[in-house]
Amino acid sequence: MPPKMSETKNIIAPTRLRQAFTRLSAWQEQTRREADQLDRRLTELRRYLALSDKVAAALETLNQQLFRELLDLIENKLTIALQEVLEQPIELKADVDWKRNAASVEFWVERNGNREDILKGQGGSVANILSVGLRMFALTTLDETVHRRFLVLDEQDCWLHPDLVPRLVKIVHDAGNALGFQVLMVSHHDPDLFQQYADRVYRLISKGEQGVYAEPVEDRAVEEDS
């Protein structure tokens, strides 16, 4: 004898409830796994952020140390240049101040324990010598595949006594060879002052409307021997 309608409903209802419960249980388990994954990910991110701050601080400290070492190198090399050219007991010094991870540098000269402004005194000779050295250091930081190591010095010896000009030429010549630079020096001094250390010396001669002619200056010693 077939079941009555009321009995059929009583049978279907528990079945649907079990199916719904099974679906809810599966959804709950999936949600729990996703929550666990998110929690683990959040923990990893927190650890990373904590480590990132330490790494950033360490890198910043290292950056400042390396920058200070570079400044020490610049101080040493340019002090040698100043003393060799000017024959005076002066030393280049640099003060560095860090703000927002950017360095601000102030250069000055120390003479017998006293601080001097490089832009004052010496008739500009100190500033000219330092300008040559700093530009060479700056150019060494450029990408050689994009920037050629070619430096033009326009009257960098203008404040130097003629007797001191060959010393500056020697410093520039030696530094240029060491760093792989091609250097063109323009000067109003006597071309003979460049003969000892320059690879080539030219005298510029005005030809009026025809322009300017570059005349090679021969070594006098060679001319006398011939």
C-alpha positions as CSV (number, residue, x, y, z in Angstrom):
1,M,0.0,0.0,0.0
2,P,1.6,3.4,-1.1
3,P,2.5,5.9,1.7
4,K,0.2,8.8,2.4
5,M,1.0,12.3,1.4
6,S,1.8,13.4,4.9
7,E,4.1,10.5,5.4
8,T,6.0,11.4,2.1
9,K,6.5,15.0,3.4
10,N,7.9,13.7,6.6
11,I,10.4,11.6,4.7
12,I,11.5,14.4,2.3
13,A,11.9,17.1,5.0
14,P,14.7,15.3,7.0
15,T,16.5,14.5,3.7
16,R,16.6,18.1,2.6
17,L,17.7,19.1,6.1
18,R,20.6,16.7,5.9
19,Q,21.6,18.0,2.5
20,A,21.5,21.6,3.7
21,F,23.5,20.7,6.7
22,T,26.0,18.9,4.6
23,R,26.4,22.0,2.3
24,L,26.6,24.3,5.3
25,S,29.3,22.1,6.9
26,A,31.3,22.1,3.7
27,W,31.0,25.9,3.4
28,Q,32.0,26.3,7.0
29,E,35.1,24.1,6.5
30,Q,36.1,26.0,3.4
31,T,35.6,29.3,5.1
32,R,37.7,28.1,8.1
33,R,40.5,27.0,5.7
34,E,40.4,30.4,3.9
35,A,40.4,32.2,7.3
36,D,43.4,30.1,8.4
37,Q,45.2,31.0,5.1
38,L,44.5,34.7,5.6
39,D,45.6,34.6,9.1
40,R,48.9,32.9,8.1
41,R,49.4,35.4,5.3
42,L,48.7,38.3,7.7
43,T,51.3,36.9,10.1
44,E,53.8,36.7,7.3
45,L,53.1,40.2,6.3
46,R,53.6,41.5,9.8
47,R,56.9,39.7,10.1
48,Y,57.9,41.1,6.7
49,L,57.0,44.6,7.7
50,A,58.9,44.3,10.9
51,L,61.9,42.9,9.0
52,S,61.5,45.6,6.3
53,D,61.8,48.4,8.7
54,K,65.0,46.8,10.1
55,V,66.4,46.3,6.6
56,A,65.6,49.9,5.6
57,A,67.3,51.2,8.7
58,A,70.3,49.0,8.1
59,L,70.6,50.1,4.4
60,E,70.3,53.7,5.4
61,T,73.1,53.3,7.9
62,L,75.2,51.5,5.3
63,N,74.4,54.2,2.8
64,Q,75.6,57.0,5.2
65,Q,78.7,55.0,6.0
66,L,79.6,54.5,2.4
67,F,78.9,58.2,1.6
68,R,81.2,59.2,4.5
69,E,83.9,56.9,3.2
70,L,83.6,58.6,-0.2
71,L,83.8,62.0,1.3
72,D,86.9,60.9,3.2
73,L,88.4,59.8,-0.1
74,I,87.6,63.1,-1.7
75,E,89.0,65.0,1.3
76,N,92.3,63.0,1.1
77,K,92.8,63.3,-2.7
78,L,91.9,66.9,-3.0
79,T,94.0,67.9,0.0
80,I,96.9,66.3,-1.8
81,A,96.1,68.3,-4.9
82,L,95.8,71.6,-3.0
83,Q,99.1,71.0,-1.2
84,E,100.9,70.0,-4.3
85,V,99.7,72.9,-6.4
86,L,99.7,75.7,-3.7
87,E,102.4,74.3,-1.4
88,Q,100.4,75.5,1.6
89,P,99.4,73.7,4.9
90,I,95.8,73.5,4.0
91,E,93.4,70.5,4.2
92,L,89.9,70.0,2.6
93,K,87.2,69.2,5.0
94,A,83.5,68.2,4.5
95,D,80.5,68.4,6.8
96,V,77.5,66.2,5.8
97,D,74.0,66.6,7.1
98,W,71.3,64.1,6.4
99,K,67.6,65.1,6.0
100,R,64.9,62.8,4.6
101,N,67.6,60.4,3.4
102,A,69.3,63.1,1.4
103,A,72.8,64.4,2.0
104,S,73.8,68.0,2.2
105,V,77.5,68.6,2.1
106,E,79.5,71.7,3.0
107,F,83.1,71.9,2.0
108,W,85.7,74.1,3.8
109,V,89.4,74.4,4.2
110,E,91.4,74.0,7.4
111,R,94.6,75.9,7.8
112,N,96.6,75.5,11.0
113,G,93.5,74.4,12.9
114,N,91.4,77.3,11.6
115,R,88.4,77.0,9.4
116,E,88.3,79.0,6.1
117,D,85.7,79.5,3.5
118,I,86.9,78.0,0.2
119,L,85.2,80.9,-1.7
120,K,87.2,83.5,0.1
121,G,90.9,84.2,0.2
122,Q,93.5,82.7,-2.1
123,G,92.1,84.8,-5.0
124,G,89.9,81.9,-6.0
125,S,92.8,79.4,-6.6
126,V,91.5,77.0,-3.9
127,A,88.0,77.0,-5.4
128,N,89.3,76.5,-8.9
129,I,91.5,73.5,-7.9
130,L,88.6,71.9,-5.9
131,S,86.2,72.5,-8.8
132,V,88.4,70.4,-11.1
133,G,88.6,67.5,-8.6
134,L,84.9,67.5,-7.7
135,R,83.9,67.5,-11.4
136,M,86.1,64.5,-12.0
137,F,84.7,62.6,-9.1
138,A,81.2,63.5,-10.3
139,L,81.8,62.3,-13.8
140,T,83.2,58.9,-12.6
141,T,79.7,58.2,-11.3
142,L,78.1,58.4,-14.7
143,D,77.3,55.5,-16.9
144,E,80.2,55.2,-19.4
145,T,77.9,53.6,-22.0
146,V,75.9,56.9,-22.1
147,H,78.4,59.6,-21.0
148,R,81.9,59.8,-22.5
149,R,84.6,60.8,-20.0
150,F,85.5,64.1,-21.6
151,L,86.1,67.1,-19.4
152,V,86.5,70.7,-20.5
153,L,88.3,73.1,-18.1
154,D,87.8,76.7,-19.1
155,E,90.5,78.9,-17.4
156,Q,90.6,76.8,-14.3
157,D,94.1,78.2,-13.8
158,C,93.0,81.9,-14.0
159,W,93.7,82.6,-10.3
160,L,97.0,80.8,-10.2
161,H,100.4,82.4,-10.3
162,P,102.2,81.3,-13.6
163,D,104.8,79.3,-11.6
164,L,102.0,77.1,-10.2
165,V,100.2,76.4,-13.5
166,P,102.4,73.4,-14.4
167,R,101.6,71.8,-11.1
168,L,97.9,72.0,-11.8
169,V,98.5,70.6,-15.3
170,K,100.4,67.7,-13.8
171,I,97.6,67.0,-11.3
172,V,94.9,67.1,-14.1
173,H,97.1,65.0,-16.4
174,D,97.8,62.3,-13.8
175,A,94.1,62.2,-12.6
176,G,92.9,62.0,-16.2
177,N,95.1,59.1,-17.0
178,A,94.1,57.3,-13.8
179,L,90.4,57.8,-14.3
180,G,90.3,57.3,-18.1
181,F,89.4,61.0,-18.9
182,Q,90.2,63.0,-21.9
183,V,90.7,66.6,-20.7
184,L,90.7,69.8,-22.7
185,M,92.2,72.8,-20.8
186,V,91.6,76.3,-22.0
187,S,94.0,78.9,-20.6
188,H,95.3,82.5,-21.2
189,H,98.7,81.6,-19.7
190,D,101.8,81.1,-21.7
191,P,101.5,77.8,-23.7
192,D,105.1,77.0,-22.6
193,L,103.7,76.4,-19.1
194,F,101.8,73.3,-20.4
195,Q,104.6,71.7,-22.4
196,Q,106.0,69.5,-19.6
197,Y,102.8,67.6,-18.8
198,A,100.2,68.2,-21.5
199,D,100.0,65.6,-24.2
200,R,99.3,68.2,-26.8
201,V,99.4,72.0,-26.7
202,Y,97.7,74.3,-29.3
203,R,97.6,78.1,-29.6
204,L,94.3,79.6,-30.9
205,I,94.9,82.3,-33.4
206,S,92.2,84.5,-34.8
207,K,92.0,84.6,-38.6
208,G,89.3,87.4,-38.7
209,E,86.5,86.5,-40.9
210,Q,88.1,83.1,-41.5
211,G,87.5,82.1,-37.9
212,V,90.0,80.7,-35.4
213,Y,93.0,78.5,-36.2
214,A,94.5,76.0,-33.8
215,E,98.2,76.1,-34.2
216,P,100.2,73.2,-32.6
217,V,102.8,74.4,-30.1
218,E,106.0,72.4,-30.6
219,D,108.3,71.5,-27.7
220,R,111.1,74.0,-27.6
221,A,113.5,71.4,-26.4
222,V,112.7,69.4,-29.6
223,E,113.1,72.5,-31.7
224,E,116.5,73.3,-30.2
225,D,117.8,69.8,-30.6
226,S,116.8,69.8,-34.3
